[in-house]
Amino acid sequence: MQTTEDPKDSVRPYFMPENVNYDLLPVSVKIALETIVEPAYSELVLSAPNALERSMGASFVFLLAEEVLNHFEIGRQMDLAQTQCAADREQREQALSRYLKLLGAKNSALNALMRLRKLPSFPRFSPMMGPPGI
């Protein structure tokens, strides 16, 4: 596990649209993607020791990317002056409710990944030959 990874060395996750021009994104969004999402993708997907961990890592990183984007969306709806009308407050509360569901799903994926990592390693075998010892 690298702890001093340069964000520029990260790889764009496969689920990020290819037609998105990073240079046109707001600086804060680029920084979040480059310092949070891409390093997590590199560590939990590209560097995972097996397909099962890559799959769980990809699920976690996908939800993490969605969470980061939600931070910006909900942040835009913040009304620090408390001047929002009731309809705007209701819309923000709905966004927060959706965010909390997303956060729960992301944490579930993380817990599953952590449990998977605690399992003993299984010997590799060819599906055509069946499991070892049979």
C-alpha positions, -999 to +999 in steps of 0.1 A: +000+000+000+014+033-010+009+062+014+027+089-005+009+085-038+011+115-062-025+121-073-013+127-109-001+091-110-036+078-103-058+062-129-093+074-137-118+048-125-135+029-153-170+042-144-160+078-149-173+091-182-146+094-208-162+126-223-157+145-190-129+170-194-112+172-160-096+205-170-131+221-172-142+209-138-142+233-109-109+231-090-125+217-058-141+189-078-108+180-095-090+180-062-116+157-046-115+133-075-077+133-077-070+130-039-099+109-027-115+088-055-086+080-078-062+069-050-089+047-035-095+032-070-058+026-074-055+010-040-088-010-037-093-020-073-061-019-093-039-032-065-064-057-051-050-093-049-079-110-064-111-105-085-134-107-056-116-079-037-114-059-070-152-062-074-159-052-038-134-024-041-150-011-073-184-011-056-170+009-027-151+034-049-182+039-071-202+048-040-174+070-027-173+089-060-211+094-058-207+105-022-181+131-031-203+145-059-232+146-034-210+167-011-208+194-037-245+192-046-257+194-010-231+221-003-246+243-030-280+240-013-267+252+021-283+283+033-261+297+060-282+329+062-313+308+069-333+325+041-346+294+024-383+290+018-400+259+030-399+242-005-361+247-007-356+233+028-378+203+019-357+197-012-325+199+008-338+175+034-347+150+006-312+154-007-297+147+028-320+117+031-307+103-002-272+111+009-276+092+042-288+061+022-258+064+000-235+066+030-251+035+045-246+016+012-210+028+010-203+017+046-219-017+039-196-022+009-166-012+031-176-036+058-180-064+033-146-056+018-130-056+053-146-089+062-134-104+028-099-093+036-099-112+069-108-145+051-079-169+046-064-170+012-077-198-010-054-218-033-059-211-070-074-239-091-087-244-125-125-244-128-122-272-153-104-294-127-126-287-098-115-277-063-083-292-049-088-325-031-117-337-051 
